[in-house]
Amino acid sequence: MTGIIASLPEELARLKAVMENVKEVQRGPRTFYEGKIAGEDIAAVICGIGKVNGACTAQALIDAYSPCRIIHTGVAGSLDERAGHLSLVISTELMYHDMDLQWIDNTPSGSVFPADEVMTEALYEAALGCGKAEKGRMVTGDRFIDSKAVKEDIKARCGGLCVDMEVAATAHAARLAGIPYCAVKCISDMADDGAGGTFEDFLALAADKAAGTVIDALGRL
């Protein structure tokens, strides 16, 4: 079974639409959508905004379904000129931009979470069929980035192609559970002073494009 996480309802809409024999299952505060896509058993869930929601939802998915892999799909802000509007980004690694571990040497999970290489390649090949695609680092923090100054600070400290508010946390939970993980994000905004309006304008289109990549990749895994 493949577990799929999205942060917002818009990011899961296309996947729900193509899911066969879809069934809604309420588990605590979360609604899981069970069904099949491309012959693969799927359990999909919306985690909500922020790192805590991401991590808790990923763990709930793991506890309930023991998936063989987890894919996080959705939209993100750009940190790099290579990732323009509606470009697709596939994670090779994920990290927090608002967690400082420089004085801690014995953290069991580390501060950078590698994505599964097989999943990365499958999602990248699928993304190439949808348009411009890049592979690289994604960074996460509990802030919507709509300031050029903040964006440049994150780039200087962390690098990365895109920024969001959940993927490093869901990757963190997957890594602790030993479950292969990868994320696909479509760029909805440039994470600068105009990000708020642009995010709203491009959310549905970007979310649909990321979900389409997941659907294609499921047939390759």
C-alpha positions as CSV (number, residue, x, y, z in Angstrom):
1,M,0.0,0.0,0.0
2,T,1.1,3.5,-0.8
3,G,0.4,6.3,1.6
4,I,-0.3,9.8,0.2
5,I,-0.2,13.0,2.2
6,A,-1.4,16.4,1.1
7,S,-1.4,19.5,3.2
8,L,-4.6,21.1,1.7
9,P,-7.9,19.8,0.2
10,E,-7.0,21.3,-3.2
11,E,-3.8,19.2,-3.3
12,L,-5.8,15.9,-2.9
13,A,-8.7,16.7,-5.1
14,R,-7.4,15.1,-8.4
15,L,-6.2,12.0,-6.6
16,K,-9.6,11.5,-5.0
17,A,-11.3,12.0,-8.3
18,V,-9.3,9.2,-10.0
19,M,-9.3,6.8,-7.1
20,E,-11.3,3.6,-7.7
21,N,-13.6,2.2,-5.1
22,V,-12.9,5.1,-2.8
23,K,-14.0,4.8,0.8
24,E,-13.8,7.4,3.5
25,V,-12.6,6.2,6.9
26,Q,-12.6,8.4,9.9
27,R,-9.7,7.8,12.3
28,G,-9.7,10.2,15.2
29,P,-9.7,13.7,13.8
30,R,-8.6,12.7,10.3
31,T,-10.4,11.4,7.3
32,F,-8.5,8.8,5.2
33,Y,-9.4,8.0,1.7
34,E,-8.9,4.3,0.8
35,G,-9.0,3.1,-2.8
36,K,-6.9,2.2,-5.8
37,I,-4.9,4.2,-8.3
38,A,-3.1,2.4,-11.2
39,G,-3.8,-0.9,-9.5
40,E,-2.1,0.2,-6.3
41,D,-3.8,0.2,-2.9
42,I,-3.9,3.8,-1.6
43,A,-4.5,5.5,1.7
44,A,-4.6,9.2,1.3
45,V,-5.0,11.9,3.9
46,I,-5.0,15.7,4.3
47,C,-2.6,16.8,7.1
48,G,-3.3,20.5,7.4
49,I,-0.8,23.3,7.8
50,G,2.4,23.2,9.8
51,K,5.1,20.8,11.0
52,V,3.2,19.4,13.9
53,N,0.2,18.6,11.8
54,G,2.4,17.0,9.1
55,A,4.3,14.8,11.6
56,C,1.3,13.7,13.5
57,T,-0.6,12.8,10.4
58,A,2.3,10.9,8.9
59,Q,2.5,8.9,12.1
60,A,-1.2,8.2,12.1
61,L,-1.0,7.0,8.5
62,I,1.9,4.8,9.4
63,D,0.2,3.3,12.5
64,A,-3.1,2.6,10.7
65,Y,-1.8,1.3,7.3
66,S,1.9,0.4,7.6
67,P,2.4,1.7,4.0
68,C,5.3,0.4,2.0
69,R,6.0,4.0,0.9
70,I,4.8,7.5,1.5
71,I,4.4,10.3,-1.1
72,H,3.7,13.9,-0.1
73,T,2.1,15.9,-2.9
74,G,1.2,19.6,-3.2
75,V,2.4,23.1,-3.8
76,A,5.4,25.2,-2.6
77,G,7.2,28.5,-2.9
78,S,10.3,28.8,-5.0
79,L,13.7,29.3,-3.5
80,D,15.7,29.0,-6.8
81,E,15.3,30.5,-10.2
82,R,15.4,27.0,-11.7
83,A,12.0,26.4,-10.1
84,G,9.7,28.9,-11.7
85,H,5.9,29.2,-11.6
86,L,4.3,25.7,-12.2
87,S,7.7,23.9,-12.3
88,L,7.7,20.6,-10.6
89,V,10.2,19.8,-7.9
90,I,11.0,16.3,-6.7
91,S,12.8,15.8,-3.4
92,T,16.2,14.3,-3.1
93,E,16.5,15.4,0.5
94,L,14.4,17.5,3.0
95,M,15.4,19.7,6.0
96,Y,14.0,22.3,8.4
97,H,14.9,25.9,7.9
98,D,13.8,26.9,11.4
99,M,15.5,24.2,13.5
100,D,19.0,24.8,14.7
101,L,20.9,21.6,15.6
102,Q,24.5,23.0,15.6
103,W,25.1,22.4,19.3
104,I,23.5,18.9,19.3
105,D,25.6,16.0,18.1
106,N,23.5,13.0,19.1
107,T,20.1,13.5,17.4
108,P,19.0,10.1,16.3
109,S,17.4,11.2,13.1
110,G,19.7,14.0,12.0
111,S,18.6,17.3,10.5
112,V,18.5,16.3,6.8
113,F,16.2,13.6,5.6
114,P,17.1,11.8,2.4
115,A,14.4,10.9,0.0
116,D,14.1,7.4,-1.4
117,E,16.1,7.2,-4.6
118,V,13.8,4.8,-6.5
119,M,10.8,7.0,-5.7
120,T,12.7,10.1,-6.6
121,E,13.5,8.8,-10.1
122,A,10.0,7.5,-10.7
123,L,8.5,10.8,-9.8
124,Y,11.1,12.7,-11.7
125,E,10.4,10.7,-14.9
126,A,6.7,11.3,-14.4
127,A,7.2,15.0,-13.8
128,L,9.2,15.4,-17.0
129,G,6.1,14.3,-18.9
130,C,4.2,17.2,-17.3
131,G,6.6,20.0,-18.1
132,K,9.7,21.5,-16.4
133,A,11.0,19.5,-13.5
134,E,14.0,19.6,-11.1
135,K,15.3,17.4,-8.4
136,G,16.8,18.8,-5.2
137,R,16.4,19.8,-1.6
138,M,13.1,21.0,-0.1
139,V,13.1,23.0,3.1
140,T,10.3,23.4,5.6
141,G,9.4,25.7,8.4
142,D,6.4,27.1,10.3
143,R,6.0,30.2,8.3
144,F,4.4,31.1,4.9
145,I,7.3,32.8,3.1
146,D,6.1,36.1,1.6
147,S,9.2,38.3,2.1
148,K,12.1,38.5,-0.3
149,A,14.4,39.2,2.7
150,V,13.3,36.1,4.5
151,K,13.6,34.0,1.3
152,E,17.1,35.2,0.8
153,D,18.0,34.3,4.4
154,I,16.7,30.8,4.0
155,K,18.5,30.3,0.7
156,A,21.8,31.5,2.3
157,R,21.4,29.1,5.2
158,C,19.8,26.1,3.7
159,G,19.9,26.2,-0.1
160,G,17.1,24.2,-1.6
161,L,14.8,24.6,-4.6
162,C,11.5,25.2,-2.7
163,V,10.0,25.9,0.7
164,D,6.8,24.7,2.4
165,M,5.4,24.1,5.8
166,E,5.1,20.3,6.1
167,V,7.3,18.0,4.0
168,A,10.4,17.8,6.2
169,A,8.2,16.9,9.1
170,T,6.4,14.1,7.2
171,A,9.8,12.9,5.9
172,H,11.1,13.0,9.5
173,A,8.3,10.7,10.7
174,A,8.8,8.3,7.7
175,R,12.5,8.1,8.4
176,L,12.0,7.2,12.0
177,A,9.6,4.5,11.0
178,G,12.0,3.2,8.2
179,I,9.5,3.9,5.4
180,P,10.7,5.1,2.0
181,Y,9.5,8.6,1.3
182,C,9.5,11.2,-1.4
183,A,7.7,14.5,-2.0
184,V,6.6,16.2,-5.2
185,K,5.8,19.9,-5.2
186,C,4.6,22.3,-7.9
187,I,5.6,25.9,-7.6
188,S,2.6,28.1,-6.8
189,D,4.5,31.3,-5.9
190,M,8.0,32.8,-5.7
191,A,8.1,33.1,-1.9
192,D,8.6,36.8,-2.1
193,D,6.6,40.0,-1.3
194,G,3.9,39.0,-3.8
195,A,3.6,35.4,-2.7
196,G,0.2,35.6,-1.0
197,G,-1.8,36.7,-4.1
198,T,0.2,34.5,-6.4
199,F,-0.3,31.4,-4.2
200,E,-4.1,31.9,-4.3
201,D,-4.0,32.4,-8.1
202,F,-2.0,29.3,-8.8
203,L,-3.0,26.9,-6.0
204,A,-5.5,24.8,-7.9
205,L,-3.5,24.5,-11.1
206,A,-0.2,23.7,-9.3
207,A,-1.9,21.2,-7.0
208,D,-3.5,19.4,-10.0
209,K,-0.1,19.2,-11.7
210,A,1.6,17.7,-8.7
211,A,-1.2,15.2,-8.3
212,G,-1.0,14.2,-11.9
213,T,2.7,13.5,-11.4
214,V,1.9,11.2,-8.5
215,I,-0.7,9.3,-10.6
216,D,1.7,8.7,-13.4
217,A,4.5,7.7,-11.0
218,L,2.3,5.1,-9.3
219,G,2.3,3.1,-12.5
220,R,6.1,3.1,-12.4
221,L,6.7,2.0,-8.9
